[in-house]
Amino acid sequence: MAKEMVSKIERNNKGQFTSKGISGSNNYNWIGGKVSIRCANCGKELLRLPCRLRRGKNFCNRHCKAEWQTINCKGNASPSWKGGRRKDKSGYIEVYMPAHHRNRRSGYVYEHILVAEEKYGEPITKEYHVHHLNGIKDDNRPENLVRIRPENHKRTTVRDILQQRIRELEQFIWGHIDMKIIQEVGKN
């Protein structure tokens, strides 16, 4: 049979190899014709060649596939799900929480809002902004976040808040330094 197949392979006028008469049941890869399957979305019966079948779901057309994906590929069922945490275009971290009172249309809430709510022990309403003291948008440590009214947020600069924080840290350090250490440093 292999000799029969070889004899049917010829060159066309462009010099390319072609196979005349090796189609359907004459082809050595033939496995028996079309198979009956059902569309995963609408249930319509389809006839497909085995080589055209997908490993997972099979659909009658791309619209059926898109409709199925909008229903079945949301949240953690999505193949591109990364745990519900992402960085937006502005550099802020977002967390997927569709039931949260400050979520956006996408179901995501800014992580700094969640951390500030935990820090202050109450929900942060829209009458407050959460400000990053060091200006780094993805640094959501509780000590780096303060809640501020929107009208004060524009007037309050990072410099003013940082100066206040430096004064607090200096007072903390001076309150905990042993006077003997200061006297020893002064002698040297």
N, C-alpha and C positions, 0 to 999 in steps of 0.2 A: 504494500500500500504506500510506503514511503516513496517508492520509485514513481508511482502514479502522481503523487503530489508534486514531486520535483519536476516532472515533465509538464505540469500545468503552469509552472512559474516561468514567465517570459519577460523579455525587455520590450518596453513600448518605444515609440518613435523618439522620445526624449532620453532614452537610455536608462530609464527607471525600471525596477523590477515590478511586475504586476502579476496577479494571480487570477487567471480566468477560470471560471467554473468551480472555484473553491469557495463556495458560500453555502450557508444553510447546513444541511446534513452532510455535505461533502467536505466541510471544514473539519480538521482534526480537533478543534477546540469546541465543537458543537456539543451541547449538553441537553438538548431536547426542546428548544423553543421557549415561548413566553410563559411566565408564571403568573397566576392570579393572586393579587394581594389587595389589601384595603388601605385607603388613605387614613393616616393617623388622626386627622382632624375631622373630616366630614364622613368618613366611612365608605366613600364611593369605591366600587370595585375597579381595580386597575390591572391591565395586562402589561407586564414589563419583562424585558429580557433579564436573565439572571445577572449579567454583567452590569446592569443599570440599577440593581437594588442597592440600597444603602444599608450599612450595618445596623443603624439605629432605627429611626422612624422613616417611613416613606410617605410622600405627599403627592396629590394630583398636580399641583402647580405651586409656584412661589407665593401666591396670595394665601393659599391654605396653610403653607408652612409659616408665614408671617403671623397669621391669625393664631395658630397653635402656640408659637413662641411668645406672643404677648400675654397669653394666659398662663403658660407653664414655665416660663423662664424668667421669673421675677425673684429678686432677693437672693437667698442662698441656693435656690434651684438654678440660677443662671450659671452657665459654664465659666463666665468671667468674674464670678463672685470672689472678692478678696477679703471677706470677713466683715464687711460693712463699714470699713474705715478707708477714707481716701483724702487726697489733698486737692483742693479746688484751684482754679486758675490764679487766684490772688495769693495763694500760699497758706491758707487756713486749712486746718484738719476738720473733716466732717465725719460724723458717725451716723449710721442708718438707724433711725428711731422714728418710725411712722406715727406712733401714738403720742409723741412728745408735743407739748403745747407750743413750742417755738420751732417746729420743723418747717421746712420749706416744701414746695410742691413735690419735690423729688423724694421726700420722706427723710432727708438728711438734716441733722442739727449740727451747728458748729460745736466742736469739742470744748472750746474755752467757755461756752455758756454752761455746759454740763458740769465742768470742773468748778466754775464759780458758784453754781447752785449747790454743789456739795460743800464748798467752802463756807458759804453764808447760811446754809441750812434752810433755804427757802427758794422758791422759783424766781428766776430772773425774768421779770415781765418786759414788755417792749418799751416801757418808760425808762429803761436802763440800757446802757452799753457796757460791754466788758472790754476793758483796756489792758493791753500787754505792756507792762512797765518797761521792759527792755526793748520793745519795738519789734521783737522777733515773733512773727505770726504763728509759728508752730511750736513755740515754747509755752505749753499750757500747764506749767507747774502752778499750784495754788498760790504760792508766794509771789508769783509774777503777774497775777491777775487782780484787778480792782474793778468794782462796778462804779459806773459814773453816769450821771444824767447826760443826755445828748447835748444840751446847751453848754455844759461844762467840758464835755469831751473835746470840743473844738478849741476852746480857750486854754485848756490844760495841755501843756506840752510835755513831752517825755522828759525833757530836762528838769522841769519843776518837780515832777514826781520822783525822778531819780535823786535829786538833791535832798528831798525829804527822806527818802529811804536811806541815803548815806548818813544823814544826821541820826536817824534811828539806830543804825548799825554802830556808829561811833559811840552813842550813849550806852548801848549794850556792851560794847568792848570795854569802855572805861569803867563800867559798873562791875566788871568781872576780873579786872586785872589786879593782881596782888600788889600792894604798895611796896613790898620788899623787892620785887622785880624792878620796879621803877627806880628805886634807890640804887640798886646794883648797876643798872644801866647808866645812871647819872655819875657814878664813881669812875667808870671806865672811860 
